[in-house]
Amino acid sequence: MFHRIFKLIFAGLIIVAGIWQMTEGYIGNGIFLILLSAIPIFLYYKNEFILLAFLRLRKQDFPGAQKWLAYIKNPETALVRKQQGYFNYLHGIMLSQTNLIQAEKYFKKAIELGLNMDMDLAVAKLNLAGVALTRRRKLEATNLLNEAKKLDKQNMLKDQITMMKEQMKKM
């Protein structure tokens, strides 16, 4: 994995090479190089290992996702703030199956760092509400469920939210 600054330097060098090719009369090569420079710029904002970990999670391959996330050695310096949020979000999802205490820490840190999509934020808050419910913190769970319901604009989490509210009534 290249450091994020090297990705921008690499993109800049490709753009300079594209402009040079255009001035030499090779317009096609120059356009291709400038279009090619979009790849490192895209990877600056979307980390390649986080994208690969998301693909593994879609297939329910938790060890594979963990393997891809393990390639990110120092997330504080190697990742942009939102990428750090997704790094913690993915760790929280994987740990929510086994260790709720650590998963809670990762989800809180992911919410603090920020997530791009409202749906991801809603899933994180729903998982935090589940953790709060298991720890008998009913007020915190209610607040988190209400926030998750506001963020769930497509009603994809409606069943999980209603199921959790039913469990809260039984407490």
ZAGUTOR-200433 format. One record per residue: residue number from 1; x, y, z of N, C-alpha, C in turn. Coordinates in Angstrom, 2 decimals, m for minus. Example, Ala and Ser with C-alpha at 12.3 -4.5 7.8 and 13.67 -1.06 7.14 Angstrom:
// residues 2
@k->1	nx->13.19	ny->m5.69	nz->7.80	cax->12.30	cay->m4.50	caz->7.80	cx->13.20	cy->m3.30	cz->7.80 .
@k->2	nx->12.85	ny->m2.25	nz->7.08	cax->13.67	cay->m1.06	caz->7.14	cx->12.90	cy->0.03	cz->7.87 .
This chain:
// residues 171
@k->1	nx->0.86	ny->m1.17	nz->0.00	cax->0.00	cay->0.00	caz->0.00	cx->0.90	cy->1.23	cz->0.00 .
@k->2	nx->0.59	ny->2.13	nz->m0.89	cax->1.33	cay->3.38	caz->m0.95	cx->0.71	cy->4.37	cz->0.02 .
@k->3	nx->1.55	ny->5.21	nz->0.56	cax->1.05	cay->6.28	caz->1.42	cx->0.20	cy->7.21	cz->0.57 .
@k->4	nx->m0.76	ny->7.86	nz->1.18	cax->m1.72	cay->8.67	caz->0.42	cx->m1.05	cy->9.83	cz->m0.32 .
@k->5	nx->0.04	ny->10.35	nz->0.19	cax->0.74	cay->11.45	caz->m0.49	cx->1.40	cy->10.94	cz->m1.77 .
@k->6	nx->1.95	ny->9.71	nz->m1.71	cax->2.58	cay->9.14	caz->m2.90	cx->1.56	cy->8.92	cz->m4.02 .
@k->7	nx->0.32	ny->8.63	nz->m3.65	cax->m0.72	cay->8.46	caz->m4.67	cx->m0.96	cy->9.77	cz->m5.41 .
@k->8	nx->m0.98	ny->10.88	nz->m4.69	cax->m1.17	cay->12.18	caz->m5.34	cx->0.05	cy->12.57	cz->m6.17 .
@k->9	nx->1.24	ny->12.29	nz->m5.68	cax->2.46	cay->12.58	caz->m6.43	cx->2.48	cy->11.75	cz->m7.71 .
@k->10	nx->2.11	ny->10.49	nz->m7.61	cax->2.06	cay->9.61	caz->m8.77	cx->1.05	cy->10.11	cz->m9.80 .
@k->11	nx->m0.12	ny->10.55	nz->m9.33	cax->m1.14	cay->11.10	caz->m10.23	cx->m0.62	cy->12.37	cz->m10.90 .
@k->12	nx->0.06	ny->13.22	nz->m10.15	cax->0.62	cay->14.43	caz->m10.72	cx->1.66	cy->14.14	cz->m11.79 .
@k->13	nx->2.50	ny->13.13	nz->m11.54	cax->3.51	cay->12.75	caz->m12.54	cx->2.85	cy->12.21	cz->m13.81 .
@k->14	nx->1.78	ny->11.46	nz->m13.66	cax->1.07	cay->10.93	caz->m14.83	cx->0.45	cy->12.08	cz->m15.62 .
@k->15	nx->m0.12	ny->13.07	nz->m14.92	cax->m0.71	cay->14.22	caz->m15.61	cx->0.37	cy->15.02	cz->m16.35 .
@k->16	nx->1.52	ny->15.22	nz->m15.71	cax->2.62	cay->15.93	caz->m16.37	cx->3.08	cy->15.16	cz->m17.60 .
@k->17	nx->3.17	ny->13.83	nz->m17.49	cax->3.57	cay->13.02	caz->m18.65	cx->2.51	cy->13.12	cz->m19.75 .
@k->18	nx->1.25	ny->13.18	nz->m19.39	cax->0.18	cay->13.32	caz->m20.37	cx->0.26	cy->14.65	cz->m21.09 .
@k->19	nx->0.52	ny->15.71	nz->m20.36	cax->0.66	cay->17.04	caz->m20.98	cx->1.88	cy->17.07	cz->m21.89 .
@k->20	nx->2.96	ny->16.45	nz->m21.44	cax->4.17	cay->16.39	caz->m22.27	cx->3.90	cy->15.63	cz->m23.57 .
@k->21	nx->3.16	ny->14.53	nz->m23.48	cax->2.82	cay->13.77	caz->m24.68	cx->1.97	cy->14.60	cz->m25.64 .
@k->22	nx->1.09	ny->15.42	nz->m25.10	cax->0.25	cay->16.27	caz->m25.95	cx->1.09	cy->17.33	cz->m26.65 .
@k->23	nx->2.06	ny->17.89	nz->m25.93	cax->2.90	cay->18.92	caz->m26.56	cx->3.82	cy->18.32	cz->m27.62 .
@k->24	nx->4.15	ny->17.04	nz->m27.51	cax->4.98	cay->16.37	caz->m28.50	cx->4.17	cy->15.94	cz->m29.73 .
@k->25	nx->2.84	ny->16.10	nz->m29.65	cax->2.01	cay->15.75	caz->m30.79	cx->1.27	cy->14.43	cz->m30.65 .
@k->26	nx->1.48	ny->13.74	nz->m29.55	cax->0.80	cay->12.47	caz->m29.32	cx->m0.44	cy->12.72	cz->m28.45 .
@k->27	nx->m1.47	ny->13.24	nz->m29.08	cax->m2.68	cay->13.66	caz->m28.36	cx->m3.37	cy->12.47	cz->m27.71 .
@k->28	nx->m3.46	ny->11.37	nz->m28.42	cax->m4.13	cay->10.18	caz->m27.89	cx->m3.45	cy->9.65	cz->m26.63 .
@k->29	nx->m2.12	ny->9.59	nz->m26.67	cax->m1.37	cay->9.14	caz->m25.49	cx->m1.59	cy->10.09	cz->m24.32 .
@k->30	nx->m1.58	ny->11.39	nz->m24.61	cax->m1.77	cay->12.38	caz->m23.55	cx->m3.14	cy->12.27	cz->m22.91 .
@k->31	nx->m4.17	ny->12.10	nz->m23.71	cax->m5.53	cay->11.96	caz->m23.16	cx->m5.62	cy->10.69	cz->m22.34 .
@k->32	nx->m5.03	ny->9.60	nz->m22.86	cax->m5.06	cay->8.34	caz->m22.11	cx->m4.35	cy->8.48	cz->m20.76 .
@k->33	nx->m3.21	ny->9.13	nz->m20.73	cax->m2.48	cay->9.30	caz->m19.48	cx->m3.24	cy->10.18	cz->m18.49 .
@k->34	nx->m3.88	ny->11.22	nz->m18.99	cax->m4.66	cay->12.07	caz->m18.08	cx->m5.85	cy->11.30	cz->m17.52 .
@k->35	nx->m6.49	ny->10.49	nz->m18.35	cax->m7.58	cay->9.64	caz->m17.84	cx->m7.05	cy->8.59	cz->m16.88 .
@k->36	nx->m5.86	ny->8.07	nz->m17.15	cax->m5.24	cay->7.07	caz->m16.27	cx->m4.91	cy->7.65	cz->m14.90 .
@k->37	nx->m4.66	ny->8.95	nz->m14.84	cax->m4.33	cay->9.58	caz->m13.56	cx->m5.53	cy->9.60	cz->m12.62 .
@k->38	nx->m6.71	ny->9.32	nz->m13.12	cax->m7.90	cay->9.27	caz->m12.26	cx->m7.85	cy->8.09	cz->m11.29 .
@k->39	nx->m7.14	ny->7.03	nz->m11.64	cax->m7.07	cay->5.85	caz->m10.77	cx->m6.37	cy->6.16	cz->m9.45 .
@k->40	nx->m5.15	ny->6.72	nz->m9.44	cax->m4.55	cay->7.04	caz->m8.13	cx->m5.30	cy->8.11	cz->m7.35 .
@k->41	nx->m5.95	ny->9.03	nz->m8.08	cax->m6.75	cay->10.04	caz->m7.38	cx->m7.95	cy->9.38	cz->m6.72 .
@k->42	nx->m8.60	ny->8.43	nz->m7.41	cax->m9.71	cay->7.68	caz->m6.83	cx->m9.24	cy->6.89	cz->m5.61 .
@k->43	nx->m8.08	ny->6.26	nz->m5.72	cax->m7.56	cay->5.46	caz->m4.61	cx->m7.09	cy->6.32	cz->m3.45 .
@k->44	nx->m6.89	ny->7.62	nz->m3.67	cax->m6.59	cay->8.52	caz->m2.56	cx->m7.81	cy->8.65	cz->m1.66 .
@k->45	nx->m8.99	ny->8.74	nz->m2.27	cax->m10.22	cay->8.93	caz->m1.50	cx->m10.87	cy->7.62	cz->m1.08 .
@k->46	nx->m10.66	ny->6.57	nz->m1.81	cax->m11.21	cay->5.25	caz->m1.49	cx->m10.05	cy->4.27	cz->m1.41 .
@k->47	nx->m9.70	ny->3.88	nz->m0.21	cax->m8.56	cay->3.00	caz->m0.02	cx->m8.84	cy->1.63	cz->m0.64 .
@k->48	nx->m7.85	ny->1.10	nz->m1.34	cax->m8.04	cay->m0.16	caz->m2.06	cx->m8.28	cy->m1.34	cz->m1.12 .
@k->49	nx->m7.64	ny->m1.35	nz->0.03	cax->m7.82	cay->m2.47	caz->0.94	cx->m9.19	cy->m2.44	cz->1.62 .
@k->50	nx->m9.70	ny->m1.25	nz->1.88	cax->m11.04	cay->m1.14	caz->2.44	cx->m12.08	cy->m1.59	cz->1.42 .
@k->51	nx->m11.87	ny->m1.23	nz->0.15	cax->m12.78	cay->m1.69	caz->m0.90	cx->m12.77	cy->m3.21	cz->m1.03 .
@k->52	nx->m11.59	ny->m3.80	nz->m0.97	cax->m11.49	cay->m5.26	caz->m1.05	cx->m12.11	cy->m5.93	cz->0.18 .
@k->53	nx->m11.98	ny->m5.31	nz->1.34	cax->m12.59	cay->m5.86	caz->2.55	cx->m14.12	cy->m5.80	cz->2.45 .
@k->54	nx->m14.66	ny->m4.71	nz->1.89	cax->m16.11	cay->m4.63	caz->1.67	cx->m16.59	cy->m5.74	cz->0.74 .
@k->55	nx->m15.81	ny->m6.02	nz->m0.31	cax->m16.18	cay->m7.10	caz->m1.22	cx->m16.20	cy->m8.45	cz->m0.50 .
@k->56	nx->m15.25	ny->m8.67	nz->0.38	cax->m15.21	cay->m9.92	caz->1.15	cx->m16.40	cy->m10.00	cz->2.10 .
@k->57	nx->m16.77	ny->m8.88	nz->2.72	cax->m17.91	cay->m8.88	caz->3.64	cx->m19.22	cy->m9.16	cz->2.91 .
@k->58	nx->m19.34	ny->m8.71	nz->1.68	cax->m20.55	cay->m8.98	caz->0.91	cx->m20.74	cy->m10.48	cz->0.70 .
@k->59	nx->m19.62	ny->m11.22	nz->0.69	cax->m19.68	cay->m12.67	caz->0.52	cx->m19.68	cy->m13.40	cz->1.86 .
@k->60	nx->m19.81	ny->m12.64	nz->2.96	cax->m19.80	cay->m13.19	caz->4.32	cx->m18.47	cy->m13.91	cz->4.63 .
@k->61	nx->m17.39	ny->m13.45	nz->4.04	cax->m16.07	cay->m14.01	caz->4.27	cx->m15.33	cy->m13.12	cz->5.27 .
@k->62	nx->m15.60	ny->m13.34	nz->6.57	cax->m15.00	cay->m12.51	caz->7.61	cx->m13.49	cy->m12.68	cz->7.70 .
@k->63	nx->m12.95	ny->m13.90	nz->7.61	cax->m11.48	cay->m14.01	caz->7.65	cx->m10.80	cy->m13.32	cz->6.46 .
@k->64	nx->m11.44	ny->m13.38	nz->5.29	cax->m10.87	cay->m12.70	caz->4.12	cx->m10.88	cy->m11.20	cz->4.29 .
@k->65	nx->m11.96	ny->m10.67	nz->4.84	cax->m12.03	cay->m9.22	caz->5.09	cx->m11.01	cy->m8.81	cz->6.13 .
@k->66	nx->m10.84	ny->m9.64	nz->7.15	cax->m9.84	cay->m9.34	caz->8.18	cx->m8.44	cy->m9.34	cz->7.59 .
@k->67	nx->m8.20	ny->m10.25	nz->6.64	cax->m6.89	cay->m10.33	caz->6.00	cx->m6.60	cy->m9.04	cz->5.23 .
@k->68	nx->m7.59	ny->m8.52	nz->4.50	cax->m7.37	cay->m7.29	caz->3.73	cx->m7.20	cy->m6.09	cz->4.65 .
@k->69	nx->m7.93	ny->m6.05	nz->5.75	cax->m7.77	cay->m4.93	caz->6.68	cx->m6.44	cy->m4.99	cz->7.41 .
@k->70	nx->m5.89	ny->m6.20	nz->7.55	cax->m4.60	cay->m6.33	caz->8.23	cx->m3.46	cy->m5.72	cz->7.42 .
@k->71	nx->m3.66	ny->m5.52	nz->6.12	cax->m2.63	cay->m4.89	caz->5.31	cx->m2.46	cy->m3.41	cz->5.64 .
@k->72	nx->m3.45	ny->m2.81	nz->6.26	cax->m3.34	cay->m1.41	caz->6.65	cx->m2.65	cy->m1.37	cz->8.01 .
@k->73	nx->m1.39	ny->m1.02	nz->8.00	cax->m0.59	cay->m1.10	caz->9.23	cx->m0.86	cy->0.06	cz->10.19 .
@k->74	nx->m0.86	ny->1.28	nz->9.71	cax->m1.03	cay->2.43	caz->10.58	cx->m2.17	cy->3.29	cz->10.02 .
@k->75	nx->m3.42	ny->3.01	nz->10.40	cax->m4.55	cay->3.71	caz->9.77	cx->m4.60	cy->5.20	cz->10.06 .
@k->76	nx->m4.00	ny->5.67	nz->11.16	cax->m4.06	cay->7.09	caz->11.48	cx->m3.29	cy->7.94	cz->10.47 .
@k->77	nx->m2.19	ny->7.41	nz->9.94	cax->m1.41	cay->8.19	caz->9.00	cx->m1.66	cy->7.77	cz->7.55 .
@k->78	nx->m2.03	ny->6.52	nz->7.34	cax->m2.18	cay->6.02	caz->5.97	cx->m3.54	cy->6.33	cz->5.37 .
@k->79	nx->m4.53	ny->6.66	nz->6.20	cax->m5.89	cay->6.83	caz->5.71	cx->m6.40	cy->8.25	cz->5.97 .
@k->80	nx->m7.29	ny->8.68	nz->5.10	cax->m8.00	cay->9.94	caz->5.29	cx->m9.03	cy->9.71	cz->6.41 .
@k->81	nx->m9.55	ny->10.78	nz->7.00	cax->m10.44	cay->10.68	caz->8.16	cx->m11.66	cy->9.78	cz->7.90 .
@k->82	nx->m12.31	ny->9.94	nz->6.76	cax->m13.49	cay->9.11	caz->6.46	cx->m13.08	cy->7.65	cz->6.26 .
@k->83	nx->m11.91	ny->7.42	nz->5.70	cax->m11.43	cay->6.05	caz->5.53	cx->m11.15	cy->5.41	cz->6.88 .
@k->84	nx->m10.66	ny->6.20	nz->7.83	cax->m10.46	cay->5.69	caz->9.18	cx->m11.80	cy->5.29	cz->9.79 .
@k->85	nx->m12.83	ny->6.08	nz->9.50	cax->m14.17	cay->5.75	caz->9.98	cx->m14.63	cy->4.42	cz->9.42 .
@k->86	nx->m14.44	ny->4.19	nz->8.14	cax->m14.83	cay->2.92	caz->7.54	cx->m13.95	cy->1.76	cz->8.01 .
@k->87	nx->m12.69	ny->2.04	nz->8.28	cax->m11.79	cay->1.02	caz->8.83	cx->m12.35	cy->0.54	cz->10.17 .
@k->88	nx->m12.73	ny->1.46	nz->11.03	cax->m13.30	cay->1.10	caz->12.33	cx->m14.68	cy->0.47	cz->12.17 .
@k->89	nx->m15.47	ny->0.95	nz->11.22	cax->m16.80	cay->0.39	caz->10.94	cx->m16.70	cy->m1.08	cz->10.54 .
@k->90	nx->m15.76	ny->m1.40	nz->9.66	cax->m15.59	cay->m2.79	caz->9.24	cx->m15.12	cy->m3.67	cz->10.38 .
@k->91	nx->m14.21	ny->m3.16	nz->11.20	cax->m13.77	cay->m3.93	caz->12.36	cx->m14.94	cy->m4.15	cz->13.32 .
@k->92	nx->m15.77	ny->m3.13	nz->13.50	cax->m16.93	cay->m3.27	caz->14.37	cx->m17.91	cy->m4.31	cz->13.87 .
@k->93	nx->m18.16	ny->m4.34	nz->12.57	cax->m19.07	cay->m5.34	caz->11.99	cx->m18.53	cy->m6.74	cz->12.21 .
@k->94	nx->m17.23	ny->m6.92	nz->12.00	cax->m16.66	cay->m8.26	caz->12.16	cx->m16.64	cy->m8.69	cz->13.62 .
@k->95	nx->m16.37	ny->m7.75	nz->14.52	cax->m16.31	cay->m8.11	caz->15.94	cx->m17.69	cy->m8.20	cz->16.58 .
@k->96	nx->m18.72	ny->m7.65	nz->15.94	cax->m20.06	cay->m7.72	caz->16.52	cx->m20.57	cy->m9.16	cz->16.57 .
@k->97	nx->m19.98	ny->m10.04	nz->15.80	cax->m20.36	cay->m11.45	caz->15.83	cx->m19.81	cy->m12.17	cz->17.06 .
@k->98	nx->m18.68	ny->m11.68	nz->17.57	cax->m18.02	cay->m12.40	caz->18.66	cx->m17.85	cy->m11.58	cz->19.94 .
@k->99	nx->m17.34	ny->m10.35	nz->19.83	cax->m16.96	cay->m9.57	caz->21.00	cx->m17.67	cy->m8.22	cz->20.97 .
@k->100	nx->m18.75	ny->m8.11	nz->21.71	cax->m19.57	cay->m6.89	caz->21.67	cx->m18.87	cy->m5.69	cz->22.30 .
@k->101	nx->m18.04	ny->m5.92	nz->23.29	cax->m17.38	cay->m4.80	caz->23.97	cx->m16.41	cy->m4.10	cz->23.02 .
@k->102	nx->m15.60	ny->m4.88	nz->22.31	cax->m14.67	cay->m4.28	caz->21.34	cx->m15.43	cy->m3.70	cz->20.16 .
@k->103	nx->m16.49	ny->m4.37	nz->19.74	cax->m17.29	cay->m3.86	caz->18.62	cx->m17.88	cy->m2.50	cz->18.95 .
@k->104	nx->m18.32	ny->m2.32	nz->20.19	cax->m18.87	cay->m1.03	caz->20.62	cx->m17.82	cy->0.07	cz->20.49 .
@k->105	nx->m16.59	ny->m0.22	nz->20.88	cax->m15.52	cay->0.77	caz->20.76	cx->m15.28	cy->1.16	cz->19.31 .
@k->106	nx->m15.25	ny->0.16	nz->18.43	cax->m15.02	cay->0.44	caz->17.02	cx->m16.17	cy->1.22	cz->16.40 .
@k->107	nx->m17.41	ny->0.88	nz->16.74	cax->m18.55	cay->1.60	caz->16.19	cx->m18.58	cy->3.05	cz->16.68 .
@k->108	nx->m18.27	ny->3.27	nz->17.95	cax->m18.24	cay->4.64	caz->18.46	cx->m17.17	cy->5.46	cz->17.77 .
@k->109	nx->m16.01	ny->4.85	nz->17.56	cax->m14.94	cay->5.57	caz->16.88	cx->m15.30	cy->5.84	cz->15.42 .
@k->110	nx->m15.99	ny->4.89	nz->14.77	cax->m16.41	cay->5.09	caz->13.38	cx->m17.40	cy->6.24	cz->13.27 .
@k->111	nx->m18.34	ny->6.33	nz->14.22	cax->m19.31	cay->7.42	caz->14.20	cx->m18.61	cy->8.75	cz->14.47 .
@k->112	nx->m17.65	ny->8.73	nz->15.37	cax->m16.90	cay->9.94	caz->15.70	cx->m16.10	cy->10.44	cz->14.49 .
@k->113	nx->m15.47	ny->9.52	nz->13.75	cax->m14.66	cay->9.90	caz->12.59	cx->m15.53	cy->10.25	cz->11.39 .
@k->114	nx->m16.71	ny->9.67	nz->11.32	cax->m17.64	cay->9.99	caz->10.25	cx->m17.68	cy->8.92	cz->9.18 .
@k->115	nx->m18.87	ny->8.72	nz->8.65	cax->m19.10	cay->7.79	caz->7.55	cx->m19.80	cy->8.55	cz->6.44 .
@k->116	nx->m19.51	ny->8.21	nz->5.21	cax->m20.06	cay->8.95	caz->4.07	cx->m21.55	cy->8.71	cz->3.88 .
@k->117	nx->m21.98	ny->7.50	nz->4.01	cax->m23.36	cay->7.15	caz->3.69	cx->m24.22	cy->7.08	cz->4.95 .
@k->118	nx->m25.45	ny->7.58	nz->4.84	cax->m26.38	cay->7.55	caz->5.97	cx->m26.72	cy->6.11	cz->6.36 .
@k->119	nx->m26.77	ny->5.23	nz->5.38	cax->m27.10	cay->3.83	caz->5.66	cx->m26.04	cy->3.19	cz->6.55 .
@k->120	nx->m24.77	ny->3.46	nz->6.27	cax->m23.70	cay->2.92	caz->7.10	cx->m23.77	cy->3.48	cz->8.52 .
@k->121	nx->m24.09	ny->4.75	nz->8.62	cax->m24.24	cay->5.38	caz->9.93	cx->m25.43	cy->4.77	cz->10.68 .
@k->122	nx->m26.50	ny->4.48	nz->9.97	cax->m27.67	cay->3.86	caz->10.59	cx->m27.34	cy->2.46	cz->11.09 .
@k->123	nx->m26.58	ny->1.69	nz->10.31	cax->m26.20	cay->0.33	caz->10.73	cx->m25.30	cy->0.41	cz->11.96 .
@k->124	nx->m24.39	ny->1.35	nz->11.99	cax->m23.50	cay->1.49	caz->13.15	cx->m24.31	cy->1.85	cz->14.40 .
@k->125	nx->m25.26	ny->2.76	nz->14.25	cax->m26.08	cay->3.15	caz->15.41	cx->m27.01	cy->2.02	cz->15.84 .
@k->126	nx->m27.49	ny->1.25	nz->14.89	cax->m28.34	cay->0.10	caz->15.22	cx->m27.54	cy->m0.95	cz->16.00 .
@k->127	nx->m26.31	ny->m1.20	nz->15.58	cax->m25.46	cay->m2.14	caz->16.31	cx->m25.12	cy->m1.61	cz->17.70 .
@k->128	nx->m24.87	ny->m0.30	nz->17.80	cax->m24.62	cay->0.28	caz->19.12	cx->m25.85	cy->0.16	cz->20.01 .
@k->129	nx->m27.04	ny->0.32	nz->19.41	cax->m28.27	cay->0.16	caz->20.19	cx->m28.40	cy->m1.28	cz->20.68 .
@k->130	nx->m28.03	ny->m2.23	nz->19.85	cax->m28.05	cay->m3.63	caz->20.28	cx->m27.10	cy->m3.90	cz->21.43 .
@k->131	nx->m25.93	ny->m3.30	nz->21.38	cax->m24.96	cay->m3.46	caz->22.47	cx->m25.50	cy->m2.82	cz->23.74 .
@k->132	nx->m26.09	ny->m1.63	nz->23.60	cax->m26.66	cay->m0.94	caz->24.78	cx->m27.81	cy->m1.74	cz->25.35 .
@k->133	nx->m28.57	ny->m2.39	nz->24.50	cax->m29.69	cay->m3.20	caz->24.96	cx->m29.21	cy->m4.42	cz->25.74 .
@k->134	nx->m28.14	ny->m5.05	nz->25.30	cax->m27.60	cay->m6.20	caz->26.02	cx->m26.97	cy->m5.79	cz->27.35 .
@k->135	nx->m26.55	ny->m4.54	nz->27.45	cax->m25.96	cay->m4.05	caz->28.71	cx->m27.00	cy->m3.37	cz->29.59 .
@k->136	nx->m28.27	ny->m3.48	nz->29.24	cax->m29.40	cay->m2.96	caz->30.02	cx->m29.40	cy->m1.44	cz->30.13 .
@k->137	nx->m28.95	ny->m0.77	nz->29.07	cax->m29.00	cay->0.69	caz->29.02	cx->m30.13	cy->1.07	cz->28.06 .
@k->138	nx->m31.34	ny->1.07	nz->28.58	cax->m32.54	cay->1.22	caz->27.76	cx->m32.65	cy->2.61	cz->27.15 .
@k->139	nx->m32.33	ny->3.65	nz->27.90	cax->m32.45	cay->5.02	caz->27.40	cx->m31.49	cy->5.28	cz->26.23 .
@k->140	nx->m30.25	ny->4.82	nz->26.39	cax->m29.26	cay->4.98	caz->25.32	cx->m29.68	cy->4.19	cz->24.08 .
@k->141	nx->m30.19	ny->2.99	nz->24.29	cax->m30.64	cay->2.16	caz->23.17	cx->m31.81	cy->2.83	cz->22.44 .
@k->142	nx->m32.73	ny->3.44	nz->23.19	cax->m33.87	cay->4.12	caz->22.57	cx->m33.40	cy->5.30	cz->21.72 .
@k->143	nx->m32.48	ny->6.08	nz->22.25	cax->m31.96	cay->7.23	caz->21.50	cx->m31.24	cy->6.78	cz->20.21 .
@k->144	nx->m30.43	ny->5.74	nz->20.33	cax->m29.72	cay->5.25	caz->19.16	cx->m30.66	cy->4.66	cz->18.12 .
@k->145	nx->m31.71	ny->3.97	nz->18.58	cax->m32.70	cay->3.43	caz->17.64	cx->m33.44	cy->4.53	cz->16.91 .
@k->146	nx->m33.79	ny->5.60	nz->17.62	cax->m34.47	cay->6.72	caz->16.97	cx->m33.56	cy->7.40	cz->15.93 .
@k->147	nx->m32.28	ny->7.54	nz->16.27	cax->m31.34	cay->8.12	caz->15.31	cx->m31.18	cy->7.21	cz->14.09 .
@k->148	nx->m31.11	ny->5.90	nz->14.33	cax->m30.97	cay->4.96	caz->13.21	cx->m32.21	cy->5.00	cz->12.32 .
@k->149	nx->m33.38	ny->5.16	nz->12.95	cax->m34.62	cay->5.23	caz->12.17	cx->m34.65	cy->6.48	cz->11.29 .
@k->150	nx->m34.16	ny->7.59	nz->11.82	cax->m34.09	cay->8.83	caz->11.03	cx->m33.13	cy->8.69	cz->9.85 .
@k->151	nx->m32.04	ny->7.99	nz->10.06	cax->m31.03	cay->7.84	caz->9.01	cx->m31.42	cy->6.81	cz->7.96 .
@k->152	nx->m32.31	ny->5.89	nz->8.31	cax->m32.73	cay->4.83	caz->7.39	cx->m33.84	cy->5.36	cz->6.49 .
@k->153	nx->m33.45	ny->6.02	nz->5.40	cax->m34.43	cay->6.66	caz->4.51	cx->m35.09	cy->5.67	cz->3.56 .
@k->154	nx->m34.44	ny->4.55	nz->3.26	cax->m35.02	cay->3.56	caz->2.36	cx->m35.77	cy->2.45	cz->3.10 .
@k->155	nx->m35.87	ny->2.57	nz->4.41	cax->m36.54	cay->1.58	caz->5.26	cx->m35.96	cy->0.18	cz->5.11 .
@k->156	nx->m34.67	ny->0.08	nz->4.92	cax->m34.03	cay->m1.22	caz->4.81	cx->m33.82	cy->m1.87	cz->6.18 .
@k->157	nx->m33.75	ny->m1.06	nz->7.21	cax->m33.53	cay->m1.58	caz->8.56	cx->m34.81	cy->m1.59	cz->9.40 .
@k->158	nx->m35.94	ny->m1.40	nz->8.74	cax->m37.21	cay->m1.26	caz->9.46	cx->m37.52	cy->m2.49	cz->10.30 .
@k->159	nx->m37.30	ny->m3.68	nz->9.74	cax->m37.59	cay->m4.91	caz->10.48	cx->m36.69	cy->m5.06	cz->11.70 .
@k->160	nx->m35.41	ny->m4.76	nz->11.54	cax->m34.49	cay->m4.88	caz->12.67	cx->m34.82	cy->m3.87	cz->13.76 .
@k->161	nx->m35.21	ny->m2.66	nz->13.35	cax->m35.54	cay->m1.63	caz->14.34	cx->m36.80	cy->m2.02	cz->15.12 .
@k->162	nx->m37.83	ny->m2.50	nz->14.41	cax->m39.05	cay->m2.90	caz->15.11	cx->m38.80	cy->m4.11	cz->16.00 .
@k->163	nx->m37.96	ny->m5.05	nz->15.57	cax->m37.64	cay->m6.21	caz->16.39	cx->m36.91	cy->m5.78	cz->17.66 .
@k->164	nx->m36.01	ny->m4.82	nz->17.53	cax->m35.28	cay->m4.36	caz->18.70	cx->m36.19	cy->m3.59	cz->19.66 .
@k->165	nx->m37.15	ny->m2.84	nz->19.11	cax->m38.10	cay->m2.13	caz->19.97	cx->m38.99	cy->m3.12	cz->20.71 .
@k->166	nx->m39.34	ny->m4.22	nz->20.09	cax->m40.12	cay->m5.26	caz->20.77	cx->m39.32	cy->m5.87	cz->21.91 .
@k->167	nx->m38.04	ny->m6.08	nz->21.68	cax->m37.19	cay->m6.62	caz->22.74	cx->m37.07	cy->m5.62	cz->23.90 .
@k->168	nx->m37.07	ny->m4.34	nz->23.58	cax->m36.98	cay->m3.32	caz->24.64	cx->m38.24	cy->m3.31	cz->25.48 .
@k->169	nx->m39.39	ny->m3.57	nz->24.87	cax->m40.65	cay->m3.59	caz->25.63	cx->m40.67	cy->m4.76	cz->26.61 .
@k->170	nx->m40.01	ny->m5.85	nz->26.28	cax->m39.98	cay->m7.01	caz->27.15	cx->m39.06	cy->m6.81	cz->28.36 .
@k->171	nx->m38.15	ny->m5.84	nz->28.26	cax->m37.22	cay->m5.60	caz->29.38	cx->m37.94	cy->m4.97	cz->30.56 .
